[in-house]
Amino acid sequence: MEPEDGDDGQMPDVILNWAAVAGSGGIVEYEVQLDVTDAFTNPVIYPRSEFTGLQMELLLFGQEYFWRVRASEGSDISGWSDVFSFVVFETVVLNKPNDNAEDQDPDVLFKAKDRIGSTVITGVEFFEFQADTSANFDSPLLFEGVSETYTINASFLHFGEIYNWR
């Protein structure tokens, strides 16, 4: 089963995969449950499907998920598989400008890395960027922007100010 049990750094649109089972001639379907506890007290139950994979969507950053699958052929239903877990990555890594960079143009291109380790980030609808002279990001000079890509241009930052960004 994939992702492997305990894998971290997964994407919010991770694909769950499992091995097919042999039936007795009928159509074999699979049922998947996903939950934030291994007790499956409030699982998301996905419709049965003949496919041996299921793509997730909109999973929460930093959240650990537990999942299991079972097969059915007509009224014959297997037991649940072993429970596997995975964790969705928590944050993107800031790339440019470098930390403590000096003499930046007031129109700065902020860039986050497009990967977690060697894996390209997928399943993210947008990125929020903030830059401010306050480490609390609450000053009147706060810049906020949303981008569908890993970059955003922050215009009209003030000369001589030290900015924090995230």
N, C-alpha and C positions, 0 to 999 in steps of 0.2 A: 504494500500500500504506500502511496505517496501523497503528501510529503511524509517522510519517515517520522516515526514517533519522536516527539520532542523538538522537531526542527523549529528554529527561530528565523527571523528575518524574512518571513513569507510576505507575499504581496496581498493587498486587499482583494484581489481577484484570483487568488490561488486556485489551481485545478486539483481537485481530489481525484486520485486514480486508484483502482484496485484491479485484481486479476479476475477474469471471467471464470465462472463455474459451469461445469457441464450439466445440462439438464437431461431429461429422458425423452426429448423430442419436441417438447412444447417451447413456447417463448419464455426465456428467462428474463426477469426484470429485477432491478435493484432498487432498494429503498435506502436513502441516506438520512441520518440524523446528525445535526450539528448543535452544540450547546457550549456554554461558557463554564459548565461544571461537568465533571466526569460521571455524575449521577444521572445526567440527562433529565433533570426535573422540569425543564422548560425548553425542550428542544425545538429547533426549526426542523420540520419534517418536509423533505422534498418529494415531489411526485415521483412515483415509480417510473423507471426508464430502462430501456434495453442497453443503454450505454454504460461503459465501465469507467466513466469519468464524469465529473460535475464541476463546472466553474462557479466559484463563489463570486459575490459582488458586494461592495460597500461594507466589507468587514472593518472593524475598528482598529486603529493603530495601537500597538502595544498590548492588545488583548490576546489572551491564550484561549484557544478553541479546542474542543474535543469532538471527535467524529467517529462514526461507525457505520457499517453497511451490512445489509442482509439481502439474500436472494429469494426470489419466489418464482414458482412455475405453477400457474393455475392456483389451486388452493394449498399447494405444498410450499411452506415458508421455512427458510433456514433460521437458525439462531443468529444473533448479532455477531459480527466479527469482533476481534479484539478492539479495544478503544485506542485510538491514536490521538495525539495532540500536536498542535503547532502554534506558533506565536507570530502575529503580524508585526512587521517592523514598526518601530516607535517614532523615529524622526528621520528627516532627511539630513544630509551632511552639507553644511555651508561650504562653498567653494571659492567664490570671488566676490568682493575683494578679500584678500588675506586678512587674518586677524591682525590688528594693530597697523594696518596699512596707512601710510601717510600721503599727503599731497594728492588726494583724489579729486577729480573733477566734480563739480556740484551736480552734474548729470551722471550718476553712477549706474553701471550695469551690475545688478546683483544676480548671482548665479549659484544655484544649489547643484550638488552632484546628481546626476541622473541615474545613479546606481546605488544599490545596497550591496556592498562587497562587489562581486563581479556580475550581479544580476540587475538588469535594467528595470527600473521602477515601472510598474503597470498598475492599472486599476485605480488611479488617482484622477479625480475630475479637475482639480485645480490646486494651486499652491498659493498660500498667503504669505506675503512678505511684509515686514515692518522694519523701519529704521528710526532711531530716535536718539537724542542727546541724553535722555534719561535711561538708566538701566531698567527702570520700571515700565518703560514705554508708555509714559503718561504726560509728556510735556506738550506744549503748544506746537513744537516742531515735528511732531510725530508724522512720519510718512507711512501710509498703509496702501498696499496694492495686492491685487489678485491676478494671477496669470494661469493660463492653461498649460504653460511650459515651465521649465526649470529656471527661467530668467525673467527679470523685470527691470525696466529702466526707472530709476528714482530721479525725478527731475527737481531742480531748484533747491537742492540741499544747501545749507548755509556755509559759506567759507569760514575756515578757522574753527569749526565745531568738530568735536569728536562724537561720532555716531556709533551706536550699538545696532546690530542688525540680527534679525532672526527670520 
